[in-house]
Structures are given as C-alpha cells and as structure tokens.
Amino acid sequence: MNELDIDKIEINELINKGIIEVHKDGNHGGNYPRANEFTADGILFLTAKNLDNEGNIHYSSAQRLNKKKADTLTFGYIKNGDVLLSHNATVGRVAVVKELNETALIGTSLTHFRVDSSRLLPDYLAAYFNSREFQAQLWSVMNQTTRNQVPITTQRDLFIRLPEIEKQNDIISLINPISNKIALLLKQNQTLEEIAQTLFKRWFVDFEFPFEFSLDNPIENWEPYKSSEGIFVESDLGEIPEGWEISEINEILKFVVDNRGKTAPTTQEGIPLIATNCVKNSNVFPVFEKVRYVSQDVYENWFRAHPIPGDILFVNKGTPGCINLIPDPVEFCIAQDMIALRVNDDISNIWLFLYLRSFAFQSDIKNRSVGTTIPHLKKTDLLRIKIIVPSKAILTKFQKGVKPLFKLIENNTKEIQVLTQFRDTLLPKLMNGELNKISE
C-alpha cells in the first residue's frame, strides 16, 4: 500500500471528525430567491457564474438580494476562508473566499466548505478539488445521470487525499506561486483584449477611425472620421460611413467547418477533441477543460473538416454565442454543436471576432436563440445575419494595429497551458512522496 492509499479519506468522514465544520449549499425550493427579490444594493448573492476557472470570485458581477428576503434565510452564508465548489450546471469550479468585506450568500449551484484550518488548509483543499483526480470523481458522478450536477449528498461519498498539515503547507508553497503566475497572465490577457475592444468600439461603433480625407485613406493618428464630418450614407442598419457595406455573414466567409452529426469515437489519449465547454467568452482562445481524445485514424477519416489558425469558433448549441479564435498551431479537433468560420482574404478575422463578441451582437444572438432547456441557433440563421462591413483599407489598418495584441494573448495562453499542466502533475507527485523536500 502506497502513501496515496493511506491518505485517502471520504468527505463524509472529514465531516464526522470535525475537520470539515460546515458543508452546505444554497437555499432550495420555496426559499430560493425569486427574480423580483433581487435589487441593486442588497446582500451579495454568488452563483457558479461568479467563479472562473482559475479560482477567482468576481464579486462585482454578482447579483444582490434584498435584505428582507436575506433575513429569512438561515444558511448559505459564507465568510473568508470558505472553499467554494460549483456543483450544478457549471460543475467543478473552485475558489477560496478571500477579501470579502460584506455579508454574502451562495445560490444552489455552489457548495461551501468551512474547515478546521489547524488540520486542513483551505488553499490545500481548493488545490485538491482542482486536481485531475477529484475532477474525475465529479465527472464520474455526472456520467451516471442525465443531469449535469453533483448533489451535496453525493459529494460526501467522494474522497480527498489528506496529508499532515506540514506537508499541506509544503504543497501549497509550491502550488500557489504557479497559480499566481497563471492568474497574472490571465489578467494580462484580459487587459490586452480590453484594449482591442476599446479600439474596435471607437472605430466600428463610434465611427471615429483615423482618416486622411484628402487622400481618402485611413492614416494613424489622423482626423477622427465622424467628428471631422465624414460622409455617411443610409443603409438597412442605419447610417454608415461612405464606402462601407451591409453584408450577410456568409458573404464574407470562404469556408465553414461544421461537424454536425459526427459523433466521433473517443479514446483515453491521442488528439484532443474540444467540446463547447472549452469555448468561453472569458477567453480569446479555447481552454483544454475536461477534453476527450480521438485516435489519429479518427482524426484523419471521421471529420468533415478541421479548423485552421485564425478561424473563429462559434458555439451554436448549449451556450450559443460563445466565441474563440483558433490558435497557431492547431493541436485539437472540434466536436459537434460548434462551427469554425473562415473569413475571406480581404476580411480581418480579428475584426469579425470582436464584432461577434460585441454587446450588440451578443444581445442579438440571445434574442435569436431558440429552446429553453438547451438553447441553440441554427447555422443558417447565423450566416444570414446582416452586419456592417468596413472598407478593405480600414480593415487592413485595424488588423495591422491589433494583431500584435492578439499574438501576445496567444503566447500567454500557451504559457498558461504549460503551467496548468505542470501544476496538475505536480500535486500527485508531492502527494506520493516523489518530491519530499522543497528546494531552496
């Protein structure tokens, strides 16, 4: 029997021993808040949507519950040091509550664990919850049912590895710096994308792209088009700059990768097959989250086509409107329920990516999607949507300006993937004694 077997212990046993002091989710049934009970200045109310994949809690995006309703609830209150685990719909996100300076509640999509930190460190528990071993337990539960959830009673049958507190400290001292580096790169990517989005809005929403009127051409740091009385013409989508056009999306594409109806046989290893859960609007490029794999033979013969670098991934079922760019090189294939859009040579792929990510277009997609249980948008409906297409000269100038930003994002994303993989392999090595001492 090795050290890993000795250290395995069920969550239910941890509760009985008082190591886990509180194990609760949000208020169910008639106690669950109604839509009209949320307000602008009430009690912070967190759900799985407020957690990201890197352990951050986005308090600013959370809803707020009116105090009258909150006062009727007897549990679901969290405090600093609690470990949150998403267990319903979005399963497997983990965060430690930190820097919480006000009263906060959780909804039914989250479980909170309050631990005796003299025997179990919150940061260690969060690190283990993020490990492949624990995430595999969550997915094993979900594979036994049609519902995408791991109920709180079932969670108590799951196990964790519990080393001595000194070893927990050693593990966290190695794991946390890696996680902090990943968080820093993610923040940098967010800033770079915000810069690109700001430029996009100024050029293509406010129509204040730089322009040299005497040369009829965009020039950097020249006069802003609209406020310099540039010429506008009427269109089906309102006034647009002279020389711009209204086109259906399909008219600016050369190819669409669509593997609809092709359910590929998967294997334990091989080429990653990414599904819709890997395509998120919080990232520019896909994430390798709970991926399956296909063999080389399936990759070459099963699919209709594969995306290439620069294509735009568009999810059209489940979470319609989630959009990512395809990186270079492409080290995966795509499953059903998403398509890859390949733009014409005279169209900027980054411009179209940002257009599809814009608030106005995302709102349009939400209104066009059908289905209550599983929302979806038909490919034909997407491709027939009319959009404003700038002149070739403007698109060329924009692509040249923002391409370096997206290259930095791509490089950061690759580094994040390497660090994440290293972190995920480091924990079991630390647990089984392969790395007994931390190098100074």
C-alpha positions as CSV (number, residue, x, y, z in Angstrom):
1,M,0.0,0.0,0.0
2,N,1.5,3.4,-1.0
3,E,1.1,6.7,0.6
4,L,-1.7,7.8,-1.7
5,D,-3.9,4.9,-0.4
6,I,-3.2,5.7,3.2
7,D,-4.1,9.4,2.8
8,K,-7.5,8.8,1.0
9,I,-10.5,9.8,3.1
10,E,-14.1,10.4,2.3
11,I,-15.6,13.9,2.7
12,N,-18.3,12.3,5.0
13,E,-15.6,11.1,7.4
14,L,-14.0,14.5,7.4
15,I,-17.3,16.0,8.4
16,N,-17.8,13.4,11.2
17,K,-14.3,14.2,12.5
18,G,-15.0,17.9,12.5
19,I,-12.2,18.6,10.0
20,I,-14.9,19.9,7.7
21,E,-17.1,22.0,10.0
22,V,-19.7,23.2,7.5
23,H,-20.8,21.6,4.2
24,K,-23.7,23.4,2.8
25,D,-25.1,24.7,-0.5
26,G,-27.7,27.5,-1.1
27,N,-31.4,27.6,-0.2
28,H,-33.7,25.3,-2.2
29,G,-37.3,25.2,-3.1
30,G,-39.6,27.9,-1.8
31,N,-36.7,29.5,0.0
32,Y,-34.8,30.2,-3.3
33,P,-35.0,33.9,-4.1
34,R,-37.3,35.0,-6.9
35,A,-36.3,37.4,-9.6
36,N,-38.2,40.3,-8.1
37,E,-36.3,39.9,-4.8
38,F,-33.0,41.0,-6.2
39,T,-32.1,44.6,-6.1
40,A,-29.2,47.0,-6.8
41,D,-27.9,47.4,-3.3
42,G,-28.8,44.3,-1.3
43,I,-26.8,41.3,0.1
44,L,-24.2,39.8,-2.2
45,F,-25.5,36.6,-3.9
46,L,-23.0,34.4,-5.5
47,T,-23.6,31.6,-8.1
48,A,-21.3,29.4,-10.1
49,K,-21.2,32.1,-12.8
50,N,-19.3,34.4,-10.5
51,L,-16.4,31.9,-10.3
52,D,-13.9,31.5,-13.1
53,N,-11.6,28.5,-13.9
54,E,-8.6,30.0,-12.1
55,G,-10.0,30.4,-8.6
56,N,-11.2,34.0,-8.8
57,I,-14.5,35.2,-7.4
58,H,-16.0,38.1,-9.3
59,Y,-17.9,39.9,-6.7
60,S,-18.7,42.9,-8.9
61,S,-20.7,40.7,-11.3
62,A,-22.8,39.1,-8.6
63,Q,-26.5,39.8,-8.1
64,R,-27.7,41.4,-4.8
65,L,-30.6,40.1,-2.8
66,N,-32.9,42.4,-0.9
67,K,-32.2,42.4,2.9
68,K,-35.8,41.4,3.8
69,K,-35.5,38.2,1.9
70,A,-31.9,37.6,3.0
71,D,-33.0,37.8,6.6
72,T,-35.4,34.9,6.1
73,L,-32.6,32.6,5.1
74,T,-30.8,30.5,7.8
75,F,-27.9,29.1,5.8
76,G,-25.8,29.7,2.7
77,Y,-23.9,32.5,4.3
78,I,-20.1,32.4,3.6
79,K,-17.1,34.0,5.1
80,N,-13.4,34.4,4.3
81,G,-11.5,31.1,4.3
82,D,-14.5,29.1,3.0
83,V,-13.9,26.9,-0.1
84,L,-16.5,27.1,-2.8
85,L,-17.2,24.3,-5.3
86,S,-19.7,24.7,-8.2
87,H,-21.8,21.6,-8.4
88,N,-24.8,22.3,-10.6
89,A,-24.9,23.1,-14.4
90,T,-21.3,24.5,-14.3
91,V,-19.5,21.8,-12.3
92,G,-16.0,21.8,-10.9
93,R,-15.1,25.4,-10.4
94,V,-13.2,26.1,-7.2
95,A,-12.3,29.2,-5.2
96,V,-11.2,30.2,-1.7
97,V,-13.2,33.1,-0.3
98,K,-10.8,36.0,0.3
99,E,-11.1,39.7,0.7
100,L,-14.8,39.5,1.4
101,N,-15.8,42.6,3.3
102,E,-19.5,42.3,3.5
103,T,-22.3,39.7,4.1
104,A,-22.6,37.2,1.2
105,L,-24.9,34.3,0.3
106,I,-24.5,31.5,-2.2
107,G,-27.1,30.0,-4.5
108,T,-27.9,26.4,-5.1
109,S,-25.2,26.0,-7.8
110,L,-22.4,26.4,-5.1
111,T,-21.3,24.4,-2.1
112,H,-19.2,25.9,0.6
113,F,-16.8,24.0,2.8
114,R,-15.7,25.6,6.1
115,V,-12.7,23.7,7.6
116,D,-10.7,23.4,10.8
117,S,-7.6,25.1,9.4
118,S,-5.4,23.5,12.0
119,R,-6.0,20.2,10.3
120,L,-7.0,21.1,6.7
121,L,-5.8,24.2,4.9
122,P,-8.4,25.9,2.7
123,D,-5.8,26.5,0.0
124,Y,-4.8,22.9,0.0
125,L,-8.5,21.7,-0.2
126,A,-9.0,24.0,-3.1
127,A,-5.9,22.7,-4.8
128,Y,-7.0,19.2,-4.4
129,F,-10.5,20.0,-5.6
130,N,-8.8,21.4,-8.8
131,S,-6.8,18.2,-9.2
132,R,-7.5,15.8,-12.1
133,E,-8.2,13.1,-9.5
134,F,-11.0,15.0,-7.8
135,Q,-12.4,16.4,-11.1
136,A,-12.5,12.9,-12.4
137,Q,-14.7,11.9,-9.5
138,L,-17.1,14.7,-10.3
139,W,-17.3,13.7,-13.9
140,S,-17.8,10.1,-12.9
141,V,-20.9,11.1,-10.9
142,M,-22.3,13.1,-13.8
143,N,-21.8,10.2,-16.3
144,Q,-24.2,8.1,-14.2
145,T,-27.1,10.5,-14.7
146,T,-28.5,12.8,-17.4
147,R,-28.3,15.8,-15.0
148,N,-25.2,18.0,-15.0
149,Q,-24.8,18.2,-11.3
150,V,-23.2,16.6,-8.2
151,P,-25.7,16.9,-5.3
152,I,-24.4,17.8,-1.9
153,T,-25.3,14.3,-0.5
154,T,-23.3,12.6,-3.3
155,Q,-20.3,14.9,-2.6
156,R,-20.0,13.4,0.8
157,D,-19.2,10.0,-0.8
158,L,-16.2,11.5,-2.7
159,F,-12.7,11.3,-1.3
160,I,-9.7,13.6,-0.9
161,R,-6.1,13.0,-0.1
162,L,-5.2,14.3,3.4
163,P,-1.6,14.6,4.3
164,E,-0.3,16.0,7.6
165,I,-0.6,19.8,8.0
166,E,3.1,20.4,7.5
167,K,3.0,18.6,4.1
168,Q,-0.1,20.6,3.1
169,N,1.9,23.7,3.8
170,D,4.8,22.4,1.7
171,I,2.5,21.6,-1.2
172,I,0.8,25.0,-1.1
173,S,4.1,26.7,-1.1
174,L,4.8,25.1,-4.5
175,I,1.3,25.2,-6.0
176,N,0.4,28.8,-5.1
177,P,3.2,30.5,-7.0
178,I,2.2,28.7,-10.1
179,S,-1.4,29.6,-9.7
180,N,-0.4,33.2,-9.1
181,K,1.6,33.3,-12.3
182,I,-1.4,31.8,-14.2
183,A,-3.7,34.5,-12.7
184,L,-1.2,37.2,-13.7
185,L,-1.1,36.0,-17.3
186,L,-4.9,35.8,-17.4
187,K,-5.2,39.3,-16.1
188,Q,-2.7,40.5,-18.8
189,N,-4.8,38.8,-21.5
190,Q,-7.9,40.5,-20.2
191,T,-6.2,43.9,-20.3
192,L,-4.9,43.3,-23.9
193,E,-8.4,42.2,-25.1
194,E,-9.9,45.3,-23.4
195,I,-7.5,47.5,-25.4
196,A,-8.6,45.8,-28.6
197,Q,-12.3,46.1,-27.7
198,T,-11.8,49.8,-26.9
199,L,-10.2,50.4,-30.3
200,F,-12.9,48.3,-32.0
201,K,-15.6,50.4,-30.4
202,R,-14.0,53.7,-31.4
203,W,-13.5,52.6,-35.0
204,F,-16.6,50.5,-35.8
205,V,-19.3,51.6,-33.3
206,D,-18.5,55.3,-32.8
207,F,-17.0,55.6,-36.4
208,E,-14.1,57.6,-35.1
209,F,-11.4,55.7,-37.1
210,P,-8.4,57.9,-38.1
211,F,-8.8,59.2,-41.6
212,E,-6.9,61.4,-44.1
213,F,-9.7,63.0,-46.1
214,S,-7.6,64.5,-48.8
215,L,-6.1,61.0,-49.6
216,D,-9.4,59.1,-48.9
217,N,-7.5,56.7,-46.8
218,P,-7.1,55.7,-43.1
219,I,-3.9,57.1,-41.6
220,E,-2.7,56.5,-38.0
221,N,-3.2,59.5,-35.6
222,W,-5.2,61.5,-38.2
223,E,-8.6,63.1,-38.0
224,P,-11.4,61.0,-36.4
225,Y,-13.9,60.3,-39.2
226,K,-17.3,61.1,-37.6
227,S,-16.4,64.1,-35.5
228,S,-14.5,65.5,-38.6
229,E,-17.8,65.4,-40.5
230,G,-17.0,62.3,-42.6
231,I,-19.7,61.4,-45.1
232,F,-22.4,58.9,-44.1
233,V,-24.9,57.1,-46.2
234,E,-28.2,55.4,-45.4
235,S,-28.3,51.6,-45.0
236,D,-30.6,48.8,-43.7
237,L,-28.7,49.1,-40.4
238,G,-28.8,52.9,-40.2
239,E,-26.2,55.4,-41.3
240,I,-22.8,54.0,-42.1
241,P,-19.6,55.6,-43.4
242,E,-19.3,56.1,-47.2
243,G,-17.6,53.1,-48.8
244,W,-18.8,50.6,-46.2
245,E,-21.3,47.9,-47.0
246,I,-24.1,45.8,-45.5
247,S,-23.5,42.0,-46.0
248,E,-24.7,38.8,-44.6
249,I,-22.1,36.9,-42.6
250,N,-21.9,34.1,-45.2
251,E,-20.9,36.7,-47.8
252,I,-17.6,37.5,-46.0
253,L,-16.7,33.8,-45.4
254,K,-14.8,31.4,-47.7
255,F,-15.5,28.3,-45.6
256,V,-17.4,26.9,-42.6
257,V,-16.2,23.9,-40.7
258,D,-19.3,22.0,-39.5
259,N,-19.1,18.5,-38.0
260,R,-22.8,18.4,-37.1
261,G,-24.0,14.8,-36.7
262,K,-20.5,13.4,-36.5
263,T,-20.1,11.9,-33.0
264,A,-16.5,10.7,-33.0
265,P,-15.4,7.6,-31.1
266,T,-13.1,8.7,-28.3
267,T,-10.1,7.2,-26.6
268,Q,-8.1,7.7,-23.4
269,E,-5.3,9.5,-25.2
270,G,-4.5,10.9,-28.6
271,I,-5.6,14.2,-30.3
272,P,-7.7,16.4,-28.0
273,L,-11.3,16.8,-29.0
274,I,-12.7,20.0,-27.6
275,A,-16.4,20.4,-26.9
276,T,-18.5,23.5,-26.2
277,N,-17.3,23.7,-22.6
278,C,-13.9,24.6,-23.9
279,V,-15.1,27.7,-25.7
280,K,-15.8,30.6,-23.4
281,N,-16.2,34.3,-23.8
282,S,-13.9,34.9,-20.9
283,N,-11.0,33.6,-23.0
284,V,-9.8,34.5,-26.5
285,F,-8.6,31.0,-27.3
286,P,-10.1,27.7,-26.3
287,V,-9.2,26.1,-23.0
288,F,-8.4,22.4,-22.6
289,E,-11.0,21.7,-20.0
290,K,-12.2,18.1,-19.4
291,V,-11.3,17.2,-23.0
292,R,-11.8,13.8,-24.7
293,Y,-9.4,12.4,-27.2
294,V,-9.5,10.8,-30.7
295,S,-7.1,8.5,-32.5
296,Q,-5.0,9.6,-35.5
297,D,-7.2,7.4,-37.7
298,V,-10.4,9.0,-36.5
299,Y,-8.9,12.5,-36.8
300,E,-7.9,11.9,-40.4
301,N,-11.1,10.0,-41.6
302,W,-14.0,10.7,-39.3
303,F,-14.5,14.5,-39.5
304,R,-15.7,16.5,-42.5
305,A,-13.0,19.2,-42.0
306,H,-10.8,20.7,-39.4
307,P,-10.2,24.4,-38.4
308,I,-7.0,26.2,-39.3
309,P,-5.2,29.0,-37.4
310,G,-7.2,32.2,-37.4
311,D,-10.6,30.6,-37.9
312,I,-13.3,31.8,-35.5
313,L,-15.1,29.2,-33.3
314,F,-18.7,29.8,-32.8
315,V,-20.8,27.7,-30.4
316,N,-24.4,27.3,-31.7
317,K,-25.9,24.9,-29.2
318,G,-25.9,24.9,-25.4
319,T,-24.2,28.3,-25.0
320,P,-24.8,29.9,-28.4
321,G,-22.7,33.0,-28.9
322,C,-19.5,31.8,-27.1
323,I,-16.7,32.6,-29.5
324,N,-12.9,31.9,-29.6
325,L,-10.1,32.2,-32.1
326,I,-8.2,29.2,-33.4
327,P,-4.5,29.4,-32.3
328,D,-1.4,28.5,-34.3
329,P,-0.6,25.6,-34.3
330,V,-4.0,23.8,-34.1
331,E,-3.5,21.0,-31.7
332,F,-7.1,19.8,-31.4
333,C,-10.2,19.0,-33.4
334,I,-13.7,20.2,-32.7
335,A,-16.8,18.3,-31.7
336,Q,-20.5,18.9,-32.6
337,D,-22.5,22.0,-31.6
338,M,-20.0,24.5,-32.8
339,I,-18.7,25.7,-36.2
340,A,-15.5,27.4,-37.4
341,L,-15.8,30.4,-39.6
342,R,-13.0,31.2,-42.1
343,V,-13.1,34.7,-43.5
344,N,-12.3,35.9,-47.0
345,D,-8.8,37.1,-47.7
346,D,-9.8,40.8,-47.6
347,I,-11.6,40.5,-44.3
348,S,-9.9,40.9,-40.8
349,N,-10.6,37.8,-38.7
350,I,-9.9,39.8,-35.6
351,W,-12.4,42.4,-36.6
352,L,-15.1,39.8,-37.1
353,F,-14.1,38.1,-33.8
354,L,-14.6,41.3,-31.9
355,Y,-17.8,42.1,-33.9
356,L,-19.3,38.8,-32.9
357,R,-18.2,39.4,-29.3
358,S,-19.7,42.9,-29.2
359,F,-22.6,43.6,-26.8
360,A,-25.0,44.4,-29.6
361,F,-24.3,41.2,-31.5
362,Q,-24.4,39.0,-28.4
363,S,-27.8,40.5,-27.5
364,D,-29.0,39.7,-31.0
365,I,-27.8,36.1,-30.7
366,K,-29.6,35.8,-27.4
367,N,-32.8,37.0,-28.9
368,R,-32.5,34.7,-32.0
369,S,-31.7,31.6,-30.0
370,V,-34.5,29.0,-29.5
371,G,-35.0,26.3,-27.0
372,T,-35.5,26.7,-23.2
373,T,-33.7,23.5,-22.0
374,I,-30.8,23.6,-24.5
375,P,-30.7,27.0,-26.3
376,H,-29.4,26.8,-29.9
377,L,-29.0,28.9,-33.0
378,K,-29.2,27.3,-36.5
379,K,-26.1,27.8,-38.6
380,T,-28.2,29.0,-41.5
381,D,-29.8,31.7,-39.2
382,L,-26.4,32.9,-38.1
383,L,-24.9,33.1,-41.6
384,R,-27.9,35.1,-42.8
385,I,-27.5,37.9,-40.2
386,K,-26.6,41.2,-41.8
387,I,-23.7,43.1,-40.4
388,I,-21.8,46.4,-41.2
389,V,-18.6,45.6,-43.2
390,P,-16.0,48.4,-43.3
391,S,-13.9,49.2,-46.3
392,K,-10.9,47.0,-47.1
393,A,-8.4,49.8,-46.3
394,I,-9.9,50.3,-42.8
395,L,-9.9,46.5,-42.1
396,T,-6.3,46.2,-43.2
397,K,-5.3,49.1,-40.9
398,F,-7.2,47.7,-38.0
399,Q,-5.8,44.1,-38.4
400,K,-2.2,45.5,-38.5
401,G,-2.8,47.5,-35.3
402,V,-4.4,44.8,-33.2
403,K,-2.6,41.6,-34.4
404,P,0.4,42.1,-32.1
405,L,-2.0,42.3,-29.1
406,F,-3.6,39.0,-30.0
407,K,-0.2,37.4,-30.6
408,L,0.7,38.3,-27.0
409,I,-2.6,36.8,-25.8
410,E,-1.8,33.7,-27.8
411,N,1.7,33.4,-26.3
412,N,0.3,33.9,-22.8
413,T,-2.3,31.3,-23.4
414,K,0.3,28.7,-24.4
415,E,2.3,29.5,-21.3
416,I,-0.9,29.2,-19.2
417,Q,-1.5,25.7,-20.6
418,V,2.1,24.6,-19.8
419,L,1.9,26.0,-16.3
420,T,-1.6,24.4,-15.7
421,Q,-0.3,21.0,-16.9
422,F,2.7,21.3,-14.7
423,R,0.6,22.3,-11.7
424,D,-1.8,19.4,-12.3
425,T,1.1,16.8,-12.5
426,L,2.9,18.4,-9.5
427,L,0.2,17.7,-6.9
428,P,0.1,13.9,-7.2
429,K,4.0,13.8,-7.2
430,L,4.0,15.8,-4.0
431,M,1.3,13.6,-2.5
432,N,3.0,10.3,-3.2
433,G,6.4,11.3,-1.9
434,E,8.2,11.7,-5.2
435,L,9.1,15.2,-4.1
436,N,9.6,15.1,-0.4
437,K,11.6,18.3,0.0
438,I,11.2,21.7,-1.5
439,S,14.4,23.0,-3.0
440,E,15.5,26.3,-1.5
